[in-house]
Protein backbone atom coordinates (compact mmCIF):
# COMPACT_ATOMS: atom_id res chain seq x y z
CA UNK A 1 0.00 0.00 0.00
CA UNK A 2 1.37 3.40 -0.95
CA UNK A 3 2.12 6.34 1.29
CA UNK A 4 0.00 9.48 1.12
CA UNK A 5 2.73 12.14 1.18
CA UNK A 6 1.41 15.52 2.30
CA UNK A 7 4.55 17.62 1.92
CA UNK A 8 8.19 17.55 0.90
CA UNK A 9 10.32 20.05 2.81
CA UNK A 10 13.81 21.05 1.71
CA UNK A 11 16.89 22.36 3.41
CA UNK A 12 18.26 25.39 1.57
CA UNK A 13 22.08 25.71 1.58
CA UNK A 14 23.69 22.62 0.08
CA UNK A 15 20.34 21.19 -1.00
CA UNK A 16 18.21 23.63 -2.99
CA UNK A 17 21.35 25.59 -3.74
CA UNK A 18 24.53 23.61 -4.46
CA UNK A 19 27.22 23.53 -1.80
CA UNK A 20 30.02 26.05 -2.13
CA UNK A 21 32.98 26.34 0.22
CA UNK A 22 32.97 30.01 1.20
CA UNK A 23 35.99 32.09 2.22
CA UNK A 24 34.13 33.78 5.07
CA UNK A 25 37.26 35.57 6.29
CA UNK A 26 37.59 37.32 2.94
CA UNK A 27 33.89 38.12 2.93
CA UNK A 28 33.98 39.68 6.39
CA UNK A 29 37.14 41.60 5.44
CA UNK A 30 35.30 43.14 2.50
CA UNK A 31 32.43 44.10 4.81
CA UNK A 32 34.84 45.50 7.40
CA UNK A 33 36.67 47.52 4.76
CA UNK A 34 33.38 49.24 3.96
CA UNK A 35 32.71 49.88 7.65
CA UNK A 36 36.15 50.94 8.86
CA UNK A 37 39.03 50.80 6.35
CA UNK A 38 41.64 51.75 8.97
CA UNK A 39 40.70 48.94 11.37
CA UNK A 40 39.30 46.51 8.81
CA UNK A 41 41.34 43.48 9.94
CA UNK A 42 40.25 43.81 13.56
CA UNK A 43 36.61 44.41 12.64
CA UNK A 44 36.60 41.42 10.29
CA UNK A 45 38.11 39.20 12.99
CA UNK A 46 35.43 40.30 15.47
CA UNK A 47 32.64 39.57 12.97
CA UNK A 48 34.08 36.16 12.10
CA UNK A 49 34.40 35.25 15.79
CA UNK A 50 30.85 36.38 16.51
CA UNK A 51 29.47 34.36 13.60
CA UNK A 52 31.38 31.29 14.77
CA UNK A 53 29.87 31.66 18.25
CA UNK A 54 26.34 31.88 16.83
CA UNK A 55 26.82 28.77 14.69
CA UNK A 56 28.46 26.82 17.53
CA UNK A 57 25.41 27.60 19.69
CA UNK A 58 23.15 26.40 16.88
CA UNK A 59 25.07 23.12 16.65
CA UNK A 60 25.32 22.46 20.39
CA UNK A 61 22.17 24.05 21.82
CA UNK A 62 19.97 24.28 18.70
CA UNK A 63 19.28 27.94 19.40
CA UNK A 64 18.97 30.36 16.53
CA UNK A 65 20.68 33.65 15.74
CA UNK A 66 20.53 36.49 13.25
CA UNK A 67 22.91 38.60 11.21
CA UNK A 68 21.98 41.54 13.45
CA UNK A 69 23.04 39.50 16.49
CA UNK A 70 26.38 38.69 14.86
CA UNK A 71 26.98 42.41 14.35
CA UNK A 72 25.93 43.19 17.92
CA UNK A 73 28.24 40.54 19.37
CA UNK A 74 31.08 42.02 17.32
CA UNK A 75 30.17 45.51 18.57
CA UNK A 76 29.60 46.60 14.98
CA UNK A 77 26.82 48.62 13.38
CA UNK A 78 26.09 46.96 10.06
CA UNK A 79 25.27 49.83 7.69
CA UNK A 80 23.23 49.42 4.53
CA UNK A 81 26.33 49.76 2.29
CA UNK A 82 28.14 47.12 4.36
CA UNK A 83 25.12 44.81 4.16
CA UNK A 84 25.11 45.31 0.38
CA UNK A 85 28.77 44.23 0.25
CA UNK A 86 27.89 41.15 2.31
CA UNK A 87 25.01 40.19 0.04
CA UNK A 88 27.03 40.80 -3.11
CA UNK A 89 29.71 38.49 -1.77
CA UNK A 90 27.13 35.74 -1.28
CA UNK A 91 25.37 36.18 -4.63
CA UNK A 92 27.39 33.66 -6.68
CA UNK A 93 27.03 31.10 -3.88
CA UNK A 94 23.25 31.36 -3.48
CA UNK A 95 22.06 30.31 -6.93
CA UNK A 96 19.24 27.77 -6.94
CA UNK A 97 20.08 24.33 -8.32
CA UNK A 98 19.03 24.26 -12.01
CA UNK A 99 17.09 21.04 -11.37
CA UNK A 100 15.07 22.55 -8.52
CA UNK A 101 12.32 24.36 -10.47
CA UNK A 102 11.20 21.21 -12.31
CA UNK A 103 11.31 19.16 -9.10
CA UNK A 104 9.32 21.70 -7.10
CA UNK A 105 6.77 22.05 -9.90
CA UNK A 106 6.55 18.27 -10.25
CA UNK A 107 5.76 17.87 -6.56
CA UNK A 108 3.04 20.50 -6.73
CA UNK A 109 1.56 18.85 -9.83
CA UNK A 110 1.29 15.65 -7.77
CA UNK A 111 -0.72 17.51 -5.13
CA UNK A 112 2.21 17.50 -2.68
CA UNK A 113 2.93 20.64 -0.68
CA UNK A 114 6.43 22.09 -0.85
CA UNK A 115 8.34 23.73 1.97
CA UNK A 116 11.70 25.06 3.09
CA UNK A 117 13.38 24.79 6.49
CA UNK A 118 16.75 26.51 6.70
CA UNK A 119 19.26 27.07 9.47
CA UNK A 120 20.17 30.65 8.64
CA UNK A 121 21.14 33.98 10.15
CA UNK A 122 19.55 35.73 7.18
CA UNK A 123 16.10 37.30 7.11
CA UNK A 124 13.06 35.86 5.35
CA UNK A 125 13.11 38.88 3.06
CA UNK A 126 16.65 38.11 1.89
CA UNK A 127 15.85 34.46 1.19
CA UNK A 128 12.70 35.42 -0.67
CA UNK A 129 14.66 37.85 -2.83
CA UNK A 130 17.00 34.98 -3.75
CA UNK A 131 14.08 32.69 -4.62
CA UNK A 132 12.36 35.47 -6.60
CA UNK A 133 15.59 36.16 -8.49
CA UNK A 134 15.75 32.48 -9.49
CA UNK A 135 12.05 32.21 -10.36
CA UNK A 136 11.02 29.70 -7.68
CA UNK A 137 9.45 31.83 -4.94
CA UNK A 138 5.92 30.99 -6.05
CA UNK A 139 6.60 27.23 -5.89
CA UNK A 140 6.69 27.06 -2.08
CA UNK A 141 3.65 26.56 0.14
CA UNK A 142 5.51 27.52 3.30
CA UNK A 143 8.95 28.32 4.65
CA UNK A 144 10.59 28.52 8.05
CA UNK A 145 13.89 30.29 8.59
CA UNK A 146 15.64 29.73 11.90
CA UNK A 147 16.41 33.46 12.11
CA UNK A 148 12.76 34.08 12.96
CA UNK A 149 12.11 31.21 15.41
CA UNK A 150 13.92 30.27 18.65
CA UNK A 151 15.36 26.99 17.33
CA UNK A 152 17.63 25.55 14.68
CA UNK A 153 17.65 22.09 13.18
CA UNK A 154 17.78 19.41 14.51
CA UNK A 155 15.45 20.69 17.27
CA UNK A 156 12.06 18.98 16.84
CA UNK A 157 10.19 22.26 17.06
CA UNK A 158 11.97 23.57 13.96
CA UNK A 159 10.72 20.62 11.92
CA UNK A 160 7.21 20.78 13.35
CA UNK A 161 7.09 24.49 12.52
CA UNK A 162 8.03 23.70 8.92
CA UNK A 163 5.37 21.00 8.66
CA UNK A 164 2.77 23.45 9.93
CA UNK A 165 3.98 26.20 7.58
CA UNK A 166 3.23 24.04 4.54
CA UNK A 167 -0.27 23.30 5.80
CA UNK A 168 0.53 19.62 6.37
CA UNK A 169 -0.76 17.97 9.52
CA UNK A 170 1.22 14.76 10.05
CA UNK A 171 5.04 14.64 10.14
CA UNK A 172 4.87 10.92 9.31
CA UNK A 173 3.36 11.88 5.95
CA UNK A 174 6.09 14.41 5.21
CA UNK A 175 9.53 14.02 3.65
CA UNK A 176 12.60 16.11 4.43
CA UNK A 177 15.45 16.52 1.93
CA UNK A 178 18.82 17.70 3.17
CA UNK A 179 22.58 17.46 2.88
CA UNK A 180 23.52 17.05 6.57
CA UNK A 181 23.21 13.83 8.51
CA UNK A 182 22.86 15.62 11.87
CA UNK A 183 20.86 18.78 11.24
CA UNK A 184 18.66 17.35 8.49
CA UNK A 185 18.47 13.57 8.60
CA UNK A 186 18.70 12.95 12.35
CA UNK A 187 16.38 15.88 13.04
CA UNK A 188 13.74 14.84 10.53
CA UNK A 189 13.72 11.19 11.55
CA UNK A 190 13.44 12.26 15.19
CA UNK A 191 9.96 13.74 14.55
CA UNK A 192 8.79 10.83 12.40
CA UNK A 193 9.47 12.29 8.95
CA UNK A 194 11.04 10.33 6.14
CA UNK A 195 14.47 11.73 5.32
CA UNK A 196 16.30 11.90 2.01
CA UNK A 197 20.03 12.54 2.06
CA UNK A 198 21.80 14.47 -0.71
CA UNK A 199 25.50 13.79 0.05
CA UNK A 200 27.20 16.38 -2.12
CA UNK A 201 28.28 18.92 0.50
CA UNK A 202 31.72 19.26 2.07
CA UNK A 203 30.40 19.96 5.57
CA UNK A 204 33.28 21.24 7.74
CA UNK A 205 34.13 18.97 10.70
CA UNK A 206 33.32 21.69 13.24
CA UNK A 207 29.77 21.85 11.88
CA UNK A 208 29.09 18.14 12.27
CA UNK A 209 26.83 17.30 15.21
CA UNK A 210 26.90 14.49 17.73
CA UNK A 211 24.67 12.04 15.82
CA UNK A 212 24.68 10.91 12.21
CA UNK A 213 21.13 10.13 11.20
CA UNK A 214 20.22 7.19 9.01
CA UNK A 215 18.35 8.34 5.88
CA UNK A 216 15.41 6.49 4.39
CA UNK A 217 16.97 7.09 0.98
CA UNK A 218 19.99 8.74 -0.63
CA UNK A 219 19.92 10.63 -3.91
CA UNK A 220 22.85 12.25 -5.69
CA UNK A 221 20.97 15.04 -7.44
CA UNK A 222 17.56 16.66 -7.04
CA UNK A 223 16.34 15.13 -10.28
CA UNK A 224 16.23 11.72 -8.56
CA UNK A 225 13.68 12.90 -6.01
CA UNK A 226 10.48 12.69 -8.08
CA UNK A 227 10.93 8.99 -9.02
CA UNK A 228 11.70 8.24 -5.37
CA UNK A 229 8.59 10.03 -4.15
CA UNK A 230 6.52 8.25 -6.79
CA UNK A 231 7.85 4.87 -5.63
CA UNK A 232 6.89 5.66 -2.04
CA UNK A 233 3.43 6.76 -3.07
CA UNK A 234 2.89 3.65 -5.18
CA UNK A 235 4.08 1.24 -2.50
CA UNK A 236 4.90 -2.43 -3.16
CA UNK A 237 3.22 -4.17 -6.16
N, C-alpha and C positions, 0 to 999 in steps of 0.2 A: 504494500500500500504506500502511495506516495506521501510526501510531506507538503502540507500547505504552508508555503513560505510567505510570511507577511511583509518582511522588509529585508533588504540587504544594506548594511551600514559599512562605510569605508573609513579607514584611517586616511589622513591626507598625505603628509610628507613621507615619501618613500613608497606610497601605494598609489594614490591618485596622481601624484606627481613623482616622477622618477627620482631615485636617490641621487643626491650630489654631495660630495664631501666639500664642506664650505670652510674657507679660511676665515674664521670668525675674528681672529686677531686683526687681519687686514681690514675687515669690514668695520670693526669698531674704531680702528685707527683713522679710517676715512671719515667716520662720524665725528670723532674727536677733533680732527683737523678743522672741521666746519665749526665746531663749538669753541675751540680754544687752540689756535695753531701753535702758540708758544708752549703750552703744556700738553700737547696732544698725546704724547706717549703715556703720561701719567693718567690722563683722563681715559684713554683707551683701556689701560690695564685695570682701572677701577670698574669700568663697564663690563669687561670680560669676567672679572672676578664676581661681580654681582650676578651676572647671568648664570655663571656656573653654580652659584649658591641656590638660585631659584630652581634650576634643573635638578640639582642634587636633592633638594627637598621634594620635588615632584617624584623622583625615583624612589626615595626612601620613605616618605610620609604620604605620598599621593595627594599633596596639597598644591593648588594651582598658583600661578603668578601671572603678572602682566609686564608688558614693556615699560609701562609707567613705573612699576615697582622696581624694575631693574635700574632705571634712571635714578629713582629715589635712593636706593641702596648705595648707588655710586656717588650720591650727592651731586647729581648733574640735572640740569634743566634741559630737557630734550626739546629744542626749538623746532619749528616747522621745517626750516631748511635742513636741519640735521636729520630729522625724520625722513625727509625726501631722499637724502643721501643713503640712509639705511635701506629704504625700500628699493631704490635704484640698484643697490648692491645685491639685493635678493632677486631681482626680476628674472635674470636668466636661470635661476635655480628653482623657480616656482611654476614653471610651465606644466600644464596638465598633460598627462600621458596621452599621446595621439589616439590610443585605443579606447580611452575612457568614454568619449561621447557616445559611441556606438553601443558600448556595454551598458551605460546608464539608460539610454533610450530603450535598449532591448529589455531591460528589467521592467521598465515602466510599461512597455507594450505587453508584457506578461502579467500585468496587474500587480506587480511587486513594488512596494514603496522603496524609496532610495534615500539614504541618509549619510551624514558625515559625522564622525566623532574624532576630534583632533586635540592632542596635547599641544598647546600653543601659548605663547605669550602675546600673540597678535590679537587685534580686535576682530569682531565679526565683520565689521565694515571693510577691513583690509582683505580678509579672505574672500568676501563677496565680490570685491573689485577684481581679484584674481580670477575667480570663476566667471565673472561677466566678461572679462577680457578674453577668456578662452572659450566663451560661448556655451558654458555648461550650467550656469547659475540656475536656469529654469528647470533643470532636470533633477533637482533635489526636493524631496518632500519635507525634509527637516535637517537641521544641523545643530550640533552642540560643540562649542569651542571652550576648552578648559579655562580660558582667560575670563569667562563670564560665569563660571560656577566654582564652588569651593574645591572641587576634586580634579585629579588627573587620572587617566588610565594607569594602573588597572583597577582603581577603586570601583566597586560594584555600582555605586550611585552614578558614576559617569556613564556607564553603559545603560543603566536603566533610564537615565535622562535622554539618551540618544534614541532608545526605543520609543519612548513617549513622544519625542519631537517628531518622529516620522508618522505618528498616529497609529503605530502598531500597539498591540496589547499584551503579547506573550513573548518573552525573550526566547523561549524554546522554539518559536516559529520564526526566529530572526537569524540572520547570518552576518558575521563580522568578517571583514577582509582587511588584513594588515600585514606589515612587514617585520613586526617585532614579536618574538616569542613570549616576552614578559608582558609588556604593556598591552598588546593586542590579543594574542592567543590565550595566554593564561587568564587575562581579565575577562574576555568574552566567555570562555568555557566556564568560568567561575559563577556566572549568572545564568548558565543554561543555554547560551547561544551556541550555534555551530560556528566554527572558526576556520577560516581559510588563510593559509600562510602564503605570502608572496616573498620568497627568500632572495631578493636581489639588492638588499641594502647592506652597506658596510657599517653596521651599527658599532660605534666606538665602545671599547670594553667598559669604560666608566659609565656608560648609559645602559648597560645590561643589568636587569634586576635579579632578584634572588631565585626566581623560579622560571624555568623554561617550559611553557605550556606545550601541550601535545595537540597539534591541529587535527581537525577532521579531514582536511584535504590540503594539498599543496599544489599551487599553480605557479608557473614561471613567467606568465604575462597575463594582463587583464583579459585578453581575448579568450583565455581558457575558462573564464568564469561562467559564461552563459551555458555552455554544454554541461558544466558541473551542476549548476542550479537546476537545469532541466532533468538531469539524471536523478537528483534528489526528489524532485517533484513527481517524477514518474514512478519511482520506487522499483522494487524487484519485479521481474516479469511474472 
